[in-house]
Amino acid sequence: MRGYASYDRIQLTMNMSTNINITPHKNENPTQALRRFTNAFREASILQTVKGNRYFHRLKSERSEKDGKLRRIKDAVEYKNLRRNGKIN
């Protein structure tokens, strides 16, 4: 299309698992191509998947929880000793 140098292809790649390619038809309006891309994007349900995973947090392993507890205990003892020695007010 004339006047749209970067309009050769609209593409979305997500985690190497979902590809949406839209190649504009001859004499197609950019708005229409964008609408086709939006419909393909909606049909692929990518946005629903991303929004569904938005608040997902992986649980920590038992080992990392134990290490964190031990670190907090060690830090508390060190802080107590620094206060006792007058190095922290």
N, CA and C of each residue as an Amber inpcrd file, in Angstrom:
protein
   267
   0.8310000  -1.1710000   0.0000000   0.0000000   0.0000000   0.0000000
   0.8810000   1.2410000   0.0000000   0.4200000   2.2400000  -0.6600000
   1.1880000   3.4740000  -0.7240000   1.0590000   4.2430000   0.5850000
   2.1910000   4.8060000   1.0520000   2.1750000   5.6460000   2.2370000
   2.2590000   4.8990000   3.5510000   2.2900000   3.5900000   3.5100000
   2.3790000   2.8040000   4.7320000   3.5830000   1.8690000   4.6490000
   4.7620000   2.4090000   4.9050000   5.9840000   1.6290000   4.7540000
   6.0490000   0.4890000   5.7780000   5.5810000   0.7330000   7.0030000
   5.6830000  -0.2860000   8.0430000   4.4300000  -1.1480000   8.1090000
   3.5890000  -1.0960000   7.1000000   2.3130000  -1.7770000   7.1030000
   2.3690000  -3.1150000   6.3670000   3.5550000  -3.6650000   6.1640000
   3.6760000  -4.8980000   5.4100000   3.0090000  -6.0790000   6.1080000
   3.1620000  -6.1510000   7.4210000   2.5920000  -7.2840000   8.1460000
   2.3810000  -6.8810000   9.6010000   1.2660000  -7.2540000  10.1440000
   1.0030000  -7.0810000  11.5690000   1.1760000  -8.4580000  12.1860000
   2.0250000  -8.5600000  13.2090000   2.3330000  -9.8660000  13.7590000
   2.4140000  -9.7880000  15.2680000   1.9650000 -10.8220000  15.9330000
   2.0880000 -10.9450000  17.3760000   2.6410000 -12.3220000  17.6750000
   3.7010000 -12.3630000  18.4710000   4.2770000 -13.6290000  18.8850000
   4.3130000 -13.6320000  20.3990000   3.7600000 -14.6590000  21.0060000
   3.6950000 -14.7240000  22.4580000   4.2680000 -16.0540000  22.9190000
   5.4090000 -16.0110000  23.5770000   6.0390000 -17.1920000  24.1710000
   6.2260000 -18.3380000  23.1790000   6.4630000 -18.0060000  21.9490000
   6.7270000 -19.0000000  20.9160000   5.5850000 -20.0090000  20.7730000
   4.4110000 -19.7460000  21.3470000   3.3320000 -20.7160000  21.2510000
   2.1580000 -20.2060000  20.4400000   1.9930000 -18.9010000  20.3390000
   0.8590000 -18.3500000  19.6080000   1.3630000 -17.3120000  18.6280000
   1.0760000 -17.5050000  17.3750000   1.4450000 -16.5370000  16.3410000
   0.1700000 -16.0700000  15.6510000   0.0720000 -14.7720000  15.5110000
  -1.0330000 -14.2040000  14.7520000  -0.4120000 -13.3600000  13.6570000
  -0.6150000 -13.7630000  12.4280000  -0.0930000 -13.0300000  11.2800000
  -1.2480000 -12.5100000  10.4510000  -1.2120000 -11.2500000  10.1400000
  -2.2010000 -10.6340000   9.2710000  -1.4470000  -9.9640000   8.1350000
  -1.6700000 -10.4250000   6.9200000  -1.0790000  -9.7910000   5.7480000
  -2.1810000  -8.9980000   5.0600000  -1.9560000  -7.7140000   4.8240000
  -3.0290000  -6.9000000   4.2370000  -3.3730000  -7.3550000   2.8220000
  -4.6480000  -7.3400000   2.5320000  -5.1050000  -7.6540000   1.1860000
  -4.8070000  -6.4710000   0.2670000  -4.8840000  -6.7420000  -1.0140000
  -4.6370000  -5.6780000  -1.9880000  -5.7090000  -4.5910000  -1.8350000
  -5.2740000  -3.3440000  -1.7610000  -6.1480000  -2.1800000  -1.6170000
  -6.9940000  -2.2240000  -0.3450000  -6.4720000  -2.8570000   0.7220000
  -7.2250000  -2.9240000   1.9750000  -6.9120000  -1.7100000   2.8440000
  -7.9120000  -1.1840000   3.4570000  -7.7800000  -0.0650000   4.3660000
  -7.0310000  -0.5320000   5.6250000  -6.0920000   0.2550000   6.1580000
  -5.3700000  -0.1510000   7.3770000  -6.3000000  -0.4080000   8.5670000
  -7.3870000   0.3360000   8.6140000  -8.3400000   0.1160000   9.6980000
  -8.9710000  -1.2650000   9.5980000  -9.2680000  -1.6990000   8.4020000
  -9.8510000  -3.0180000   8.2070000  -8.8460000  -4.1120000   8.5680000
  -7.5830000  -3.9160000   8.1970000  -6.5600000  -4.9070000   8.5580000
  -6.4020000  -4.9770000  10.0720000  -6.4410000  -3.8400000  10.7210000
  -6.3520000  -3.8180000  12.1790000  -7.5470000  -4.5240000  12.8030000
  -8.7190000  -4.3440000  12.1980000  -9.9120000  -5.0290000  12.7000000
  -9.7760000  -6.5430000  12.5440000  -9.2260000  -6.9900000  11.4100000
  -9.0140000  -8.4320000  11.2260000  -8.0210000  -8.9650000  12.2530000
  -6.9580000  -8.1690000  12.5210000  -5.9770000  -8.5790000  13.5320000
  -6.6330000  -8.6670000  14.9100000  -7.4660000  -7.6740000  15.2420000
  -8.1360000  -7.6680000  16.5430000  -9.0390000  -8.8810000  16.6880000
  -9.7530000  -9.2230000  15.6420000 -10.6250000 -10.3980000  15.7010000
  -9.8170000 -11.6810000  15.8560000  -8.7070000 -11.7930000  15.1300000
  -7.8570000 -12.9790000  15.2610000  -7.2650000 -13.0580000  16.6600000
  -6.8870000 -11.9170000  17.2000000  -6.3380000 -11.8540000  18.5600000
  -7.3870000 -12.3000000  19.5640000  -8.6200000 -11.8390000  19.3860000
  -9.6980000 -12.2030000  20.3020000 -10.0060000 -13.6920000  20.2010000
 -10.0230000 -14.2310000  18.9800000 -10.3130000 -15.6500000  18.7940000
  -9.2280000 -16.5350000  19.3910000  -7.9860000 -16.0500000  19.4180000
  -6.8920000 -16.8230000  19.9940000  -6.9360000 -16.8080000  21.5180000
  -7.7750000 -15.9540000  22.1050000  -7.9870000 -15.8070000  23.5560000
  -6.6760000 -15.5860000  24.3110000  -5.7920000 -14.8020000  23.7300000
  -4.5160000 -14.4900000  24.3710000  -4.7410000 -13.5710000  25.5580000
  -5.5680000 -12.5720000  25.3760000  -5.7850000 -11.5880000  26.4280000
  -6.4190000 -12.2330000  27.6480000  -7.3480000 -13.1390000  27.4620000
  -7.9690000 -13.8310000  28.5910000  -6.9280000 -14.6320000  29.3570000
  -6.0300000 -15.2800000  28.6490000  -4.9900000 -16.0770000  29.2910000
  -4.0630000 -15.1920000  30.1010000  -3.6480000 -14.0620000  29.5350000
  -2.7390000 -13.1550000  30.2290000  -3.4140000 -12.5760000  31.4640000
  -4.6610000 -12.1410000  31.3230000  -5.3720000 -11.5910000  32.4710000
  -5.6220000 -12.6580000  33.5360000  -5.8260000 -13.8850000  33.1030000
  -6.0340000 -14.9650000  34.0620000  -4.7950000 -15.2650000  34.8770000
  -3.6220000 -15.0800000  34.2880000  -2.3670000 -15.3610000  34.9810000
  -1.8110000 -14.1430000  35.6950000  -2.5210000 -13.0150000  35.6520000
  -1.9790000 -11.7590000  36.1600000  -1.6130000 -11.8400000  37.6360000
  -2.4370000 -12.4730000  38.4440000  -2.2010000 -12.4920000  39.8900000
  -1.6650000 -13.8260000  40.3790000  -1.2350000 -14.6690000  39.4720000
  -0.6930000 -15.9630000  39.8640000   0.7200000 -15.7940000  40.4050000
   0.9590000 -16.3360000  41.5810000   2.2930000 -16.3110000  42.1760000
   2.6830000 -17.7440000  42.5080000   3.8520000 -18.1080000  42.0560000
   4.3310000 -19.4580000  42.3080000   4.6520000 -19.6200000  43.7810000
   4.2870000 -20.7490000  44.3710000   4.5880000 -21.0090000  45.7610000
   6.0720000 -21.2810000  45.9260000   6.6240000 -20.8310000  47.0440000
   8.0340000 -21.0770000  47.3030000   8.2350000 -22.5330000  47.7100000
   9.3970000 -23.0530000  47.3960000   9.7060000 -24.4230000  47.7770000
   9.9670000 -24.4820000  49.2780000   9.8870000 -25.6650000  49.8280000
  10.1260000 -25.8350000  51.2670000  11.5310000 -25.3790000  51.6310000
  12.4770000 -25.6560000  50.7650000  13.8660000 -25.2770000  51.0370000
  14.0290000 -23.7560000  51.0940000  13.4200000 -23.0470000  50.1690000
  13.5670000 -21.5930000  50.1800000  12.8330000 -20.9790000  51.3670000
  11.6910000 -21.5530000  51.7860000  11.0000000 -21.0610000  52.9840000
  11.8660000 -21.2660000  54.2240000  12.4870000 -22.4300000  54.3080000
  13.3440000 -22.7240000  55.4580000  14.5460000 -21.7840000  55.4860000
  15.1570000 -21.5500000  54.3240000  16.2960000 -20.6340000  54.2560000
  15.8920000 -19.2290000  54.6770000  14.7060000 -18.7980000  54.2710000
  14.2320000 -17.4720000  54.6500000  14.0010000 -17.3480000  56.1400000
  13.4200000 -18.3700000  56.7430000  13.1910000 -18.3490000  58.1900000
  14.5140000 -18.3000000  58.9360000  15.4750000 -19.1240000  58.5020000
  16.7880000 -19.1320000  59.1610000  17.4970000 -17.7870000  59.0080000
  17.3690000 -17.1690000  57.8440000  17.9880000 -15.8600000  57.6230000
  17.3590000 -14.8050000  58.5180000  16.0380000 -14.8370000  58.6610000
  15.3680000 -13.8600000  59.5240000  15.7640000 -14.0450000  60.9830000
  15.9080000 -15.2860000  61.4280000  16.3540000 -15.5400000  62.8040000
  17.7680000 -15.0130000  62.9980000  18.6570000 -15.3000000  62.0420000
  20.0410000 -14.8400000  62.1360000  20.1030000 -13.3150000  62.1450000
  19.3120000 -12.6660000  61.2890000  19.2970000 -11.2010000  61.2430000
  18.7740000 -10.6180000  62.5440000  17.7650000 -11.2680000  63.1500000
  17.2170000 -10.7730000  64.4160000  18.2570000 -10.8680000  65.5280000
  19.0030000 -11.9660000  65.5630000  20.0500000 -12.1260000  66.5860000
  21.1500000 -11.0880000  66.3730000  21.5470000 -10.8810000  65.1230000
  22.5880000  -9.8920000  64.8270000  22.1250000  -8.4850000  65.2100000
  20.8770000  -8.1500000  64.9410000  20.3320000  -6.8410000  65.2980000
  20.3050000  -6.6630000  66.8190000  19.9060000  -7.7170000  67.5000000
  19.8570000  -7.6730000  68.9670000  21.2490000  -7.4310000  69.5420000
  22.2580000  -8.0950000  68.9800000  23.6340000  -7.9170000  69.4480000
  24.1400000  -6.5040000  69.1680000  23.8030000  -5.9530000  67.9890000
  24.2210000  -4.5800000  67.6770000  23.5730000  -3.5760000  68.6200000
  22.3180000  -3.7930000  68.9650000  21.6280000  -2.8770000  69.9210000
  22.2730000  -3.0030000  71.2990000  22.5950000  -4.2090000  71.6950000
  23.1910000  -4.4470000  73.0090000  24.5550000  -3.7770000  73.1150000
  25.3160000  -3.7980000  71.9800000  26.6350000  -3.2040000  71.9860000
  26.6160000  -1.6890000  71.7550000  25.4380000  -1.1170000  71.5380000
  25.3120000   0.3130000  71.3710000  25.6700000   0.8170000  69.9980000
  25.7500000  -0.0390000  68.9970000  26.0890000   0.3910000  67.6480000
  24.8520000   0.8420000  66.8730000  23.6710000   0.4750000  67.3710000
  22.4110000   0.9200000  66.7890000  21.5690000   1.4890000  67.9320000
  20.9560000   2.6430000  67.6890000  20.1090000   3.2480000  68.7280000
  18.7480000   2.6100000  68.7510000
